[in-house]
Amino acid sequence: MWEEKNHQLYRKFEFKTFSEAFGFMTRVALAAEKMDHHPLWTNVYNKVEIWLSTHDAGNVVTEKDRKLANKIDALVP
């Protein structure tokens, strides 16, 4: 579930393997590129953490972030 804190949407995802995590990140990257809205994220082995905010709006959460969060949720296997 996404949390809104520090003017960002945040969610941590955990997968069975690094390959699953990397595949998920690839799908997220393609969706983000289509929206021209790119996340801040980290990956360590099977864990992916994502932070979303809209830089053009002063680094706050906007509808653009919520739409990308919904698209990301749909990509979780």
N, CA, C and O atoms as a MOPAC input file, in Angstrom:
PM7 MOZYME 1SCF
protein

 N      0.84300 1    -1.17600 1     0.00000 1
 C      0.00000 1     0.00000 1     0.00000 1
 C      0.89500 1     1.24900 1     0.00000 1
 O      1.91000 1     1.29700 1     0.69500 1
 N      0.50900 1     2.23000 1    -0.77200 1
 C      1.25500 1     3.47700 1    -0.86200 1
 C      1.00500 1     4.32700 1     0.37000 1
 O     -0.12000 1     4.40900 1     0.86300 1
 N      2.06400 1     4.96000 1     0.86400 1
 C      1.97000 1     5.89500 1     1.98600 1
 C      2.34200 1     7.27700 1     1.47100 1
 O      3.27200 1     7.42000 1     0.67700 1
 N      1.61700 1     8.29200 1     1.92200 1
 C      1.99200 1     9.65500 1     1.57600 1
 C      2.70000 1    10.26800 1     2.77900 1
 O      2.10800 1    10.44400 1     3.84300 1
 N      3.97900 1    10.58900 1     2.59000 1
 C      4.74800 1    11.21500 1     3.66100 1
 C      5.86600 1    12.04500 1     3.05600 1
 O      6.40700 1    11.70800 1     2.00300 1
 N      6.20100 1    13.11700 1     3.72200 1
 C      7.26700 1    14.01800 1     3.25600 1
 C      7.04500 1    14.47500 1     1.81500 1
 O      7.99300 1    14.58300 1     1.03700 1
 N      5.78600 1    14.74200 1     1.46600 1
 C      5.41600 1    15.22900 1     0.13200 1
 C      5.76400 1    14.24000 1    -0.96900 1
 O      6.08200 1    14.63200 1    -2.09200 1
 N      5.70100 1    12.94500 1    -0.63600 1
 C      5.97000 1    11.89500 1    -1.60300 1
 C      5.03900 1    10.72100 1    -1.35800 1
 O      4.59600 1    10.48800 1    -0.23400 1
 N      4.74600 1     9.98100 1    -2.42900 1
 C      4.10700 1     8.67900 1    -2.27500 1
 C      5.23300 1     7.65700 1    -2.17500 1
 O      6.19600 1     7.71700 1    -2.94000 1
 N      5.12000 1     6.72600 1    -1.24000 1
 C      6.17200 1     5.73800 1    -1.00600 1
 C      5.56500 1     4.34900 1    -0.90300 1
 O      4.50200 1     4.15100 1    -0.31600 1
 N      6.27700 1     3.38500 1    -1.49700 1
 C      5.89300 1     1.98900 1    -1.32800 1
 C      7.11600 1     1.10500 1    -1.46800 1
 O      8.00100 1     1.36600 1    -2.28400 1
 N      7.15100 1     0.05700 1    -0.66200 1
 C      8.21500 1    -0.94100 1    -0.72900 1
 C      7.61300 1    -2.23900 1    -1.27400 1
 O      6.56000 1    -2.68900 1    -0.82200 1
 N      8.29600 1    -2.82200 1    -2.24100 1
 C      7.87200 1    -4.08100 1    -2.85100 1
 C      8.92900 1    -5.12700 1    -2.55300 1
 O     10.12200 1    -4.82500 1    -2.51700 1
 N      8.48300 1    -6.36700 1    -2.33700 1
 C      9.40900 1    -7.46600 1    -2.09500 1
 C      9.03300 1    -8.63300 1    -2.99100 1
 O      7.86100 1    -8.99400 1    -3.10000 1
 N     10.03600 1    -9.21600 1    -3.62900 1
 C      9.83300 1   -10.30200 1    -4.57300 1
 C     10.60900 1   -11.53500 1    -4.11900 1
 O     11.39000 1   -11.46500 1    -3.17000 1
 N     10.39800 1   -12.64900 1    -4.78600 1
 C     11.09000 1   -13.88600 1    -4.40000 1
 C     12.56300 1   -13.85700 1    -4.77700 1
 O     13.40300 1   -14.40000 1    -4.05900 1
 N     12.87600 1   -13.22900 1    -5.89500 1
 C     14.25300 1   -13.24300 1    -6.39500 1
 C     14.63200 1   -11.87500 1    -6.95100 1
 O     13.78600 1   -11.00100 1    -7.14300 1
 N     15.93400 1   -11.71800 1    -7.20400 1
 C     16.41400 1   -10.50400 1    -7.84800 1
 C     15.83800 1   -10.38800 1    -9.25500 1
 O     15.47400 1    -9.29300 1    -9.68300 1
 N     15.75300 1   -11.49500 1    -9.97500 1
 C     15.21700 1   -11.46200 1   -11.34200 1
 C     13.78500 1   -10.95700 1   -11.38100 1
 O     13.42100 1   -10.19400 1   -12.27600 1
 N     12.96900 1   -11.37600 1   -10.41800 1
 C     11.58700 1   -10.88500 1   -10.34900 1
 C     11.55800 1    -9.38900 1   -10.06500 1
 O     10.77800 1    -8.65300 1   -10.66900 1
 N     12.40500 1    -8.94300 1    -9.15000 1
 C     12.46900 1    -7.52200 1    -8.81700 1
 C     12.91800 1    -6.71600 1   -10.03200 1
 O     12.35500 1    -5.66000 1   -10.32100 1
 N     13.92800 1    -7.20900 1   -10.74200 1
 C     14.44700 1    -6.49300 1   -11.89600 1
 C     13.42100 1    -6.45800 1   -13.02600 1
 O     13.28000 1    -5.44000 1   -13.70400 1
 N     12.70700 1    -7.55900 1   -13.23000 1
 C     11.65300 1    -7.59200 1   -14.24100 1
 C     10.56100 1    -6.57300 1   -13.93000 1
 O     10.07200 1    -5.88200 1   -14.82300 1
 N     10.18700 1    -6.48800 1   -12.66500 1
 C      9.19900 1    -5.49900 1   -12.21900 1
 C      9.71000 1    -4.08800 1   -12.50400 1
 O      8.96500 1    -3.24900 1   -13.00900 1
 N     10.97100 1    -3.82400 1   -12.18400 1
 C     11.53500 1    -2.49400 1   -12.42500 1
 C     11.53200 1    -2.16100 1   -13.91300 1
 O     11.30700 1    -1.01100 1   -14.29100 1
 N     11.77900 1    -3.14400 1   -14.74700 1
 C     11.75000 1    -2.91900 1   -16.19300 1
 C     10.34500 1    -2.52500 1   -16.64100 1
 O     10.18400 1    -1.59700 1   -17.43400 1
 N      9.33800 1    -3.21800 1   -16.14400 1
 C      7.94600 1    -2.88500 1   -16.50500 1
 C      7.57500 1    -1.49800 1   -16.00100 1
 O      6.90300 1    -0.74000 1   -16.70000 1
 N      8.01200 1    -1.16200 1   -14.78100 1
 C      7.75000 1     0.17600 1   -14.23400 1
 C      8.44300 1     1.23000 1   -15.09100 1
 O      7.86000 1     2.27300 1   -15.38600 1
 N      9.68300 1     0.96400 1   -15.48900 1
 C     10.42300 1     1.93200 1   -16.30400 1
 C      9.69100 1     2.22600 1   -17.61400 1
 O      9.62300 1     3.38000 1   -18.03800 1
 N      9.15200 1     1.20900 1   -18.24800 1
 C      8.43000 1     1.41500 1   -19.50800 1
 C      7.15800 1     2.21700 1   -19.28800 1
 O      6.84100 1     3.10400 1   -20.08000 1
 N      6.42400 1     1.91700 1   -18.22000 1
 C      5.19900 1     2.67000 1   -17.91700 1
 C      5.52200 1     4.11600 1   -17.56600 1
 O      4.82400 1     5.03100 1   -18.00300 1
 N      6.57100 1     4.32700 1   -16.78300 1
 C      6.96200 1     5.67800 1   -16.38000 1
 C      7.40500 1     6.49600 1   -17.59400 1
 O      7.08400 1     7.68000 1   -17.70200 1
 N      8.13500 1     5.86500 1   -18.49500 1
 C      8.60300 1     6.56400 1   -19.69300 1
 C      7.43300 1     7.00900 1   -20.55800 1
 O      7.44400 1     8.11500 1   -21.09800 1
 N      6.42800 1     6.15600 1   -20.69100 1
 C      5.23500 1     6.51600 1   -21.46500 1
 C      4.53100 1     7.73000 1   -20.86900 1
 O      3.96700 1     8.54800 1   -21.59500 1
 N      4.56700 1     7.84000 1   -19.54200 1
 C      3.92700 1     8.96800 1   -18.85800 1
 C      4.86400 1    10.16800 1   -18.74500 1
 O      4.44000 1    11.24400 1   -18.32500 1
 N      6.13100 1     9.99300 1   -19.11500 1
 C      7.15300 1    11.02000 1   -18.91700 1
 C      7.17200 1    11.47200 1   -17.45300 1
 O      7.21900 1    12.66300 1   -17.14300 1
 N      7.13400 1    10.47400 1   -16.57300 1
 C      7.10200 1    10.73200 1   -15.12700 1
 C      7.94400 1     9.65200 1   -14.46000 1
 O      7.53300 1     8.49300 1   -14.40100 1
 N      9.11000 1    10.02100 1   -13.96100 1
 C     10.09500 1     9.03500 1   -13.55600 1
 C     10.27100 1     8.98700 1   -12.04200 1
 O     10.42000 1    10.02700 1   -11.40000 1
 N     10.25300 1     7.78300 1   -11.47100 1
 C     10.33800 1     7.63600 1   -10.02200 1
 C     11.75900 1     7.73700 1    -9.48500 1
 O     12.74000 1     7.55300 1   -10.20500 1
 N     11.83000 1     8.02900 1    -8.21500 1
 C     13.05400 1     7.82400 1    -7.44700 1
 C     12.90000 1     6.42400 1    -6.87700 1
 O     11.87800 1     6.11000 1    -6.26600 1
 N     13.90600 1     5.58300 1    -7.07300 1
 C     13.77600 1     4.22100 1    -6.56400 1
 C     15.11500 1     3.61500 1    -6.20800 1
 O     16.17100 1     4.07600 1    -6.64100 1
 N     15.03900 1     2.55800 1    -5.39800 1
 C     16.22300 1     1.78500 1    -5.05200 1
 C     15.89400 1     0.30800 1    -5.21300 1
 O     14.73500 1    -0.09900 1    -5.14900 1
 N     16.93000 1    -0.47600 1    -5.42000 1
 C     16.78800 1    -1.91900 1    -5.52000 1
 C     17.96100 1    -2.56800 1    -4.81700 1
 O     19.11900 1    -2.28700 1    -5.12600 1
 N     17.65600 1    -3.43600 1    -3.87100 1
 C     18.65700 1    -4.27800 1    -3.23200 1
 C     18.10900 1    -5.70000 1    -3.27000 1
 O     17.11900 1    -6.02300 1    -2.61300 1
 N     18.76600 1    -6.52600 1    -4.04300 1
 C     18.39600 1    -7.92100 1    -4.27100 1
 C     16.92500 1    -8.05400 1    -4.65000 1
 O     16.57400 1    -7.77200 1    -5.79600 1
 N     16.04900 1    -8.47300 1    -3.73600 1
 C     14.64700 1    -8.71100 1    -4.08900 1
 C     13.71300 1    -7.60000 1    -3.61400 1
 O     12.49200 1    -7.75400 1    -3.66100 1
 N     14.27000 1    -6.50200 1    -3.16400 1
 C     13.45400 1    -5.39500 1    -2.64200 1
 C     13.57300 1    -4.17500 1    -3.54700 1
 O     14.66300 1    -3.81600 1    -3.99100 1
 N     12.42900 1    -3.54800 1    -3.81000 1
 C     12.38000 1    -2.32300 1    -4.60000 1
 C     11.59200 1    -1.30400 1    -3.78800 1
 O     10.47700 1    -1.58200 1    -3.34700 1
 N     12.17200 1    -0.12400 1    -3.59300 1
 C     11.47700 1     0.96800 1    -2.92300 1
 C     11.28400 1     2.08600 1    -3.93800 1
 O     12.19300 1     2.41300 1    -4.70200 1
 N     10.08100 1     2.66800 1    -3.93500 1
 C      9.74700 1     3.70900 1    -4.90300 1
 C      9.17700 1     4.92100 1    -4.17400 1
 O      8.34200 1     4.79400 1    -3.27900 1
 N      9.64900 1     6.10300 1    -4.58100 1
 C      9.12800 1     7.37800 1    -4.09100 1
 C      8.64000 1     8.17000 1    -5.30000 1
 O      9.36000 1     8.29500 1    -6.29100 1
 N      7.43600 1     8.70000 1    -5.22700 1
 C      6.87500 1     9.48700 1    -6.32200 1
 C      6.52800 1    10.88500 1    -5.83900 1
 O      5.91100 1    11.05200 1    -4.78600 1
 N      6.92400 1    11.88500 1    -6.61000 1
 C      6.48000 1    13.26400 1    -6.41500 1
 C      6.64500 1    13.96300 1    -7.75700 1
 O      7.36600 1    13.48700 1    -8.63400 1
 N      5.97600 1    15.08700 1    -7.90600 1
 C      6.02300 1    15.81000 1    -9.17300 1
 C      6.93800 1    17.01300 1    -9.02600 1
 O      6.61200 1    17.97900 1    -8.33700 1
 N      8.07500 1    16.94000 1    -9.67400 1
 C      9.08500 1    17.98900 1    -9.55900 1
 C      8.57300 1    19.32100 1   -10.10400 1
 O      8.82900 1    20.37600 1    -9.52400 1
 N      7.84800 1    19.26400 1   -11.22500 1
 C      7.34000 1    20.49500 1   -11.85200 1
 C      6.33500 1    21.23000 1   -10.97500 1
 O      6.09000 1    22.42000 1   -11.17400 1
 N      5.75300 1    20.52900 1   -10.00900 1
 C      4.75500 1    21.13500 1    -9.12200 1
 C      5.35800 1    21.52100 1    -7.77800 1
 O      4.63000 1    21.83700 1    -6.83700 1
 N      6.68800 1    21.49600 1    -7.68400 1
 C      7.34200 1    21.87200 1    -6.43600 1
 C      7.61000 1    20.69600 1    -5.52200 1
 O      7.65600 1    20.84700 1    -4.30100 1
 N      7.79200 1    19.50400 1    -6.12200 1
 C      8.10400 1    18.29800 1    -5.34600 1
 C      7.01500 1    17.94400 1    -4.34300 1
 O      7.28900 1    17.71000 1    -3.16600 1
 N      5.79500 1    17.90700 1    -4.81800 1
 C      4.65700 1    17.47500 1    -4.00800 1
 C      3.92700 1    16.36400 1    -4.75600 1
 O      4.19400 1    16.12100 1    -5.93300 1
 N      3.01600 1    15.70000 1    -4.07500 1
 C      2.22100 1    14.63300 1    -4.68500 1
 C      1.08800 1    15.26300 1    -5.48600 1
 O      0.34600 1    16.11200 1    -4.99100 1
 N      0.97600 1    14.82300 1    -6.74100 1
 C     -0.09300 1    15.30800 1    -7.61100 1
 C     -0.85100 1    14.10800 1    -8.19300 1
 O     -0.51800 1    12.95300 1    -7.92800 1
 N     -1.85900 1    14.41000 1    -8.97900 1
 C     -2.63500 1    13.35800 1    -9.63200 1
 C     -1.74600 1    12.51700 1   -10.55000 1
 O     -1.99500 1    11.32500 1   -10.73300 1
 N     -0.72900 1    13.12200 1   -11.11600 1
 C      0.21500 1    12.39900 1   -11.96900 1
 C      0.89900 1    11.27600 1   -11.17800 1
 O      1.09600 1    10.17800 1   -11.69800 1
 N      1.25400 1    11.55200 1    -9.93600 1
 C      1.87900 1    10.53000 1    -9.08200 1
 C      0.89100 1     9.41800 1    -8.76500 1
 O      1.24500 1     8.23900 1    -8.78900 1
 N     -0.33500 1     9.79200 1    -8.47200 1
 C     -1.35500 1     8.78900 1    -8.14400 1
 C     -1.64100 1     7.87800 1    -9.33800 1
 O     -1.84800 1     6.67600 1    -9.17300 1
 N     -1.65100 1     8.45300 1   -10.53300 1
 C     -1.87500 1     7.64600 1   -11.73600 1
 C     -0.72500 1     6.67400 1   -11.95000 1
 O     -0.95100 1     5.50700 1   -12.27200 1
 N      0.50700 1     7.14500 1   -11.77300 1
 C      1.64300 1     6.24200 1   -11.93100 1
 C      1.62800 1     5.17100 1   -10.84500 1
 O      1.93400 1     4.01200 1   -11.12500 1
 N      1.28300 1     5.53100 1    -9.62800 1
 C      1.20200 1     4.53800 1    -8.54200 1
 C      0.19400 1     3.44400 1    -8.89700 1
 O      0.45200 1     2.26500 1    -8.65800 1
 N     -0.94400 1     3.82500 1    -9.46200 1
 C     -1.94500 1     2.83500 1    -9.86800 1
 C     -1.41500 1     1.92900 1   -10.96900 1
 O     -1.65800 1     0.72200 1   -10.96300 1
 N     -0.68800 1     2.51700 1   -11.91500 1
 C     -0.09700 1     1.70500 1   -12.99400 1
 C      0.94300 1     0.74500 1   -12.41900 1
 O      1.02700 1    -0.41100 1   -12.83400 1
 N      1.73200 1     1.23000 1   -11.46600 1
 C      2.74100 1     0.36300 1   -10.84400 1
 C      2.07300 1    -0.77900 1   -10.10400 1
 O      2.51500 1    -1.92300 1   -10.20600 1
 N      1.02100 1    -0.49100 1    -9.36500 1
 C      0.30000 1    -1.55900 1    -8.65200 1
 C     -0.18900 1    -2.64600 1    -9.60600 1
 O     -0.17000 1    -3.83000 1    -9.26800 1
 N     -0.62300 1    -2.24600 1   -10.78900 1
 C     -1.13000 1    -3.21600 1   -11.77900 1
 C     -0.00700 1    -4.08900 1   -12.34800 1
 O     -0.28400 1    -5.11900 1   -12.96200 1
 N      1.25300 1    -3.69100 1   -12.15400 1
 C      2.38400 1    -4.44400 1   -12.68800 1
 C      2.94300 1    -5.47800 1   -11.71600 1
 O      3.81800 1    -6.26400 1   -12.07900 1
 N      2.44500 1    -5.48000 1   -10.49300 1
 C      2.93600 1    -6.44200 1    -9.49300 1
 C      2.41000 1    -7.82900 1    -9.86600 1
 O      1.20600 1    -8.01400 1   -10.03900 1
 N      3.31900 1    -8.80300 1    -9.98800 1
 C      2.86800 1   -10.15200 1   -10.36700 1
 C      2.01500 1   -10.81400 1    -9.31200 1
 O      1.57000 1   -11.94600 1    -9.49900 1

